[in-house]
Amino acid sequence: SRYENAITYQFLTRIAYVPPNHLIENVKSAYQDYIQQIIQFYQAELSQIIDDDKDQEMYTDAYLGILDSLSVELLYDGHMYERRLNAMLCLYKQSIEKIIK
């Protein structure tokens, strides 16, 4: 897979989850900023199809859960990444389709 051949991405994934002690605060701060950017972007997109703020928040949290799950899969092995990605996105899509109908 792409991940198995991307040494830089493997390194960055590991550093994000288990940074050296002297980098913990910097990594945590950068990660929180990154997550906030994802949340803002994603909620802006969701607001075009979902009116309810609580539903937007729930689907944003679910999306972040998908990202977390896939990142952990990559961190430990990566062999199930495509399968899990496809399964989670299928369920996520079905769920959104139900709420916007």
C-alpha positions as CSV (number, residue, x, y, z in Angstrom):
1,S,0.0,0.0,0.0
2,R,0.9,3.7,-0.2
3,Y,1.5,3.9,3.5
4,E,3.8,0.9,3.7
5,N,6.0,2.6,1.1
6,A,5.9,6.1,2.7
7,I,8.5,6.2,5.4
8,T,7.9,9.9,6.1
9,Y,4.2,9.3,6.7
10,Q,4.9,6.4,9.0
11,F,7.3,8.5,11.0
12,L,4.8,11.4,11.2
13,T,2.0,9.1,12.3
14,R,4.1,7.6,15.1
15,I,5.4,11.0,16.2
16,A,1.8,12.3,16.4
17,Y,0.7,9.5,18.7
18,V,3.9,8.9,20.7
19,P,6.1,12.0,20.5
20,P,9.4,12.2,22.4
21,N,9.0,13.8,25.8
22,H,10.6,17.1,24.9
23,L,8.1,17.5,21.9
24,I,4.9,16.5,23.6
25,E,3.5,20.0,24.1
26,N,4.5,21.1,20.6
27,V,3.0,18.0,19.0
28,K,-0.2,18.3,21.1
29,S,-0.6,21.9,20.2
30,A,-0.1,21.4,16.5
31,Y,-2.4,18.4,16.5
32,Q,-5.2,20.3,18.3
33,D,-4.8,23.2,15.7
34,Y,-5.0,20.7,12.9
35,I,-8.1,19.0,14.4
36,Q,-9.8,22.4,14.8
37,Q,-9.1,23.2,11.1
38,I,-10.7,19.9,10.1
39,I,-13.7,20.6,12.3
40,Q,-14.2,24.1,10.9
41,F,-13.9,22.9,7.3
42,Y,-16.1,19.8,7.8
43,Q,-18.8,21.6,9.6
44,A,-18.9,24.3,6.9
45,E,-19.4,21.5,4.4
46,L,-22.0,19.7,6.5
47,S,-24.0,22.9,7.1
48,Q,-24.9,22.8,3.4
49,I,-26.8,19.5,3.8
50,I,-27.6,19.3,7.5
51,D,-29.4,22.2,9.3
52,D,-29.4,20.9,12.9
53,D,-26.3,22.0,14.8
54,K,-26.3,19.0,17.0
55,D,-26.4,16.7,14.0
56,Q,-23.6,18.6,12.4
57,E,-21.5,18.1,15.6
58,M,-22.4,14.4,15.8
59,Y,-21.4,13.8,12.2
60,T,-18.2,15.8,12.6
61,D,-17.3,13.7,15.7
62,A,-18.1,10.5,13.8
63,Y,-15.8,11.7,11.0
64,L,-13.0,12.4,13.4
65,G,-13.6,9.0,14.9
66,I,-13.1,7.5,11.4
67,L,-9.8,9.4,11.0
68,D,-8.6,8.3,14.5
69,S,-9.4,4.7,13.8
70,L,-7.7,4.7,10.5
71,S,-4.6,6.4,11.9
72,V,-4.3,3.8,14.6
73,E,-4.6,1.1,12.0
74,L,-1.8,2.7,10.1
75,L,0.3,3.0,13.3
76,Y,0.2,-0.6,14.1
77,D,-0.1,-2.5,10.9
78,G,-2.0,-0.9,8.0
79,H,-3.0,-4.2,6.3
80,M,-6.7,-3.7,7.1
81,Y,-6.7,0.0,6.3
82,E,-8.5,-0.1,2.9
83,R,-11.1,-2.6,4.2
84,R,-11.9,-0.5,7.3
85,L,-11.9,2.7,5.3
86,N,-14.5,1.3,2.9
87,A,-16.6,-0.2,5.6
88,M,-16.7,3.0,7.7
89,L,-17.3,5.3,4.8
90,C,-20.1,3.1,3.6
91,L,-21.9,3.2,7.0
92,Y,-21.2,6.9,7.4
93,K,-22.7,7.7,3.9
94,Q,-25.8,5.6,4.6
95,S,-26.3,7.4,7.9
96,I,-26.0,10.8,6.3
97,E,-28.3,9.8,3.5
98,K,-31.0,8.8,6.1
99,I,-30.8,12.2,7.8
100,I,-31.0,14.4,4.7
101,K,-33.9,12.6,3.1
